[in-house]
Amino acid sequence: MPDYRLRGAVRGEDGEIGAPRVDEVLTAADAKEAVRLANSRSLTIEDDAVNALWLVDAHGTLRRADRDS
């Protein structure tokens, strides 16, 4: 099964995204399952820890971006 990376950071008022504060490896059968796992995981991350989340696959392709700030 391929690995995906869920990353999260703080987006500043200027729109710039800082260094990742969350960097987790998710193993999923396919992209659809990886997005489901990322959505579930995003519910348990403290709101003040990050306000931007993104998911990339092993090839660096962006799968999901932006959590409401």
Secondary structure, DSSP 8 states (H G I E B T S, - for coil): --EEEEEEE-B-TTS-B-S-SEEEEEE-SSHHHHHHHHHHHHTTS-TTT-SEEEEE-TT--EEEE----
